Amino acid sequence: MAIQSNNSTRLEMLATKAKGCNFAVLQYCRDTNQMVFWRWPSDGGVRVEPKDLRKHHDTHYMLGPNCLCPASEISAPDFVEAAIYSISKGPLVGKYVASCAQDKCGYFVFLEYIFNRPVLATRTYERRLPHEQAPPLVTHKSEARPLKRTYTMIDINAPDLVPRRAAPVPASGSRPRISSRKNVTHLLELLDSRVAPGVTGAEFRRLFVKCNCGLFFTRRAFQDHTCVGEQRDLTVTEVIDLTGEETEAT
């Protein structure tokens, strides 16, 4: 217990040091068990702006700073790249930071504050070869893209939107015909894709179905639905905001 307590105290101290440093980006070094400089990338003698760091990662041999996960877990590798991203909510919204991708170790650095310092440790990273694939970009867990809120409500009970079906009867051996696994998976990915997102109305109707019990499914999942409620036709329009977010408790 004492060892765990000492390690936790040490971790908090290192995290505080990284967060409080306003003249350099600090990263963890397992060899020394200390915080060391992460050298800010420079291109043509000019510091790369925080908003362009990810792009620089793709075109140059540059990795983000090492977070504190190697200090917090013995089984962790010597280097665990921190995520570089823009804060999406709260008082720091729009500001670029570097932090533990999973928010496990407490590593957090205000990149924009440090970028504007008159003196900063920098490095010119070598450019990647043409057509050379960069390592996968480390993203923060908050960047798991939610469905965007829109200003219109969707009547998911509209007859031309989602067909209504009775639950399948497993014993009968008769199942609704659905799209192939590849097509269904592709359509689901398009609903939450960062590149050319969205599906057409026809594709939406092909993808989703509503049971008489009131539940909604993809057609693929509908095959395994066992209806436990009374099957009925809903006559009162239920409006669901597909893009809404849960209200946080205050």
N, C-alpha and C positions, 0 to 999 in steps of 0.2 A: 504493500500500500504506500509506503514511504517513497519507494522508487517511482511509482506512478504519479504521486503528488509532486515530486521534484521535477519529473519530466513535464508535467502539465504547467508548472510554474515557469520552467525554462521556455516552453513553447509560447506561453503568453508574453514573456519578456521579449522573445525574438519577434513575435508578431507586432508588439507595440513599437519596437525599434524600427521595423520596416514601415509601418504606417506613419510614424512620427518623423521620419527623415524627410526633410524638405529640400535637400541639395543633391540627392542621388536616388536611383532606384536600387534598393537592396534585395538580394536574393540569398537563399540558403545554400551553404556549402557543407556537405556531409563530411568531407575530409577534415575540416577544421571545426565543425560544429559551430560555425559563426556565420554572420551575415556579411556578404561581400558585394561589391559593385556589380550590377548588371549594366553593361555599357550600351547606352542609347545609340541606335543606328544613325549613321550619318551618310548622306548621299551627295557627292560632289561638294563636300565641306559644309553642307547644310543639314541640320537635324531633320529627320523625318517626323512629320507632324503626327500626333497621336492617332488621328483618324486614318492615317495611311500605314500604320504599323502592320496591320493584317496583310495588306497588299505587299508590303516589303517582305513579310514572312514567306509569301508565295514566290517571290522573285529572287530572293537572296538567301544565303545560308545563315539565317537568323532564327533563333527560337526565343520565346518569351522567357521571363525570369523563372527560376526554380522556386516553387512555393515551399511551404513548410511540411508537406506530407512526409518527406524522407526523415524529418526530425521527429514526427509524431508516431510513425509506424516503422518498426524494425524491418518488417517484410516489404516495405515500399522500396522501389528502385532509388538509386542515388539521385536521379533527376525526374521531377514531375513538373511538367511545364504548366505555368499559370495561364489563365485565360486573360486575353486583352479584349476589352469590350466597352461599350457605352452603356451607362446606367439608364435603365428604362423607366424608373419611377422613383419618387421620393425627392428630397432636397437636392440630391446630386444628379438629377435627371439630365441626360445629355453629356455628362462629363465622362471622360475616358479613364478607366482604372485597370489595374491588373490585380487579379485575386485568384485564390484557389478555385478551380473550376467547379468543385462540388461543395464549397464552403465548409470543408471539414477541418482544416488546420488553422484557420484564422488569418491567413496571409491576405493582405489588402494594401494596395499602394495607389495614391492619387497621381496618376500619370501627368495630367494637365498642369498641375501645380509645379511639378518638377521640371516639365518641359520648358517652362517659361523662366527658369533660373538662368542668370547670366553665365554661370559656369556649370558645366555638366560633363561627366565622363562619357565620351562617345567612342564609337568604333565604326569603321567602314567595313561592312560585311561583303564578302565575295558574292558576285551575282551567280545564280544558278545557270547551268548549261541550258541551251535552247531545248525545249520540249522535255526538260527534266521535271519530274513530278515532285512537288513539295510534300513534306510530311502533312498528315491531316491537321487541319486547323483545330486548336483546342478552343472550345466554346464554353461559356458559363452556363450553369444549369437554368438560369433565368431566361436563357435564349431559346428554350424549347418553345417554339412559336405557337401562341394561342390563336384561336380563331378571332379575327378582327371584328370589333364592334362596328355595326353599320347603323344607319338611321332609319331603317325600315324593319318592320316585323314580318316574319314569314308565317303564314297560315299553313301549318304542316298537315292540316286535315283537309285542305282544299282538294277536291276530287281529281284535279289535273296535276297534283304535286306528288303525293305518295299514295299508291294503291293500298286498299285495305284488304286483308286476307284473314280467313279463319286459320287457327293454328293447325299445323299438319298433324296427321294421325300416324304415329310411327308404325303401328301394327298393320296398316293398310299397304305399306310399301310404296305409297304414292307420295312423291315429294314435288314441291314446286320447282320448276326449271329455273336455274340461275346461270349467271355468266360464269365463264371459266375462272379459276383461281387467279390466274395472271391478270385478267381484266378487272376483277373486283379489287385486287390489291392495288393495281395501277390507279383506279378511280379514287380509292381511299387516300392514296398518296397525293393525288392532285388536289384534294380538298384542303390539304395542309402543306402544300409545296411552296418553296421559296421561289421557284422558277416556273413561270407560266401557270399559276395556280387556278383552280376552279374547274367545275364541270358544267355541262349544259343541262337544261331542264330534263331532256330525254335521258341523259346519263344518270341524273339524280333519281329519276323515277325507276330506272333500271336497277339502281343500286340499293334503294331502300324500300321497305314494305312495312305496313302497319297491321298488327293483329287486331281482331275484334275486341280483345281484352284491353286495348288502348296502348300497348307497348310498341315501340318502333325498333326495327332491326335492319341490318343488311340482309339481303336475300340469303346470303350464305349462312348467317347465324340463325335465320328464321327456321331453317331445317331442323335445328336442335331445340327449338322452343317447345316447352310443354306448358300449355295454357292452364293456369290454376284458378283463374278468375272467371266470372260469368262472361260469356261472349255476348257482346252487345254492339249495336251501332250507335256511335256517339252523335248526338244531335246538337250539342252545344259546342260552338267553335272554340277550340283550345288554341291559343296563340303561344308559340314558343319562339323566343329569341335565340336562334342558333348561335349567334355571335356574342351573347351576353356573358358576363363574368359574375361569379358569386360575389355578393357584397361582403366585405370583410367586417368583422365585428369591431366596434369602436370602444 
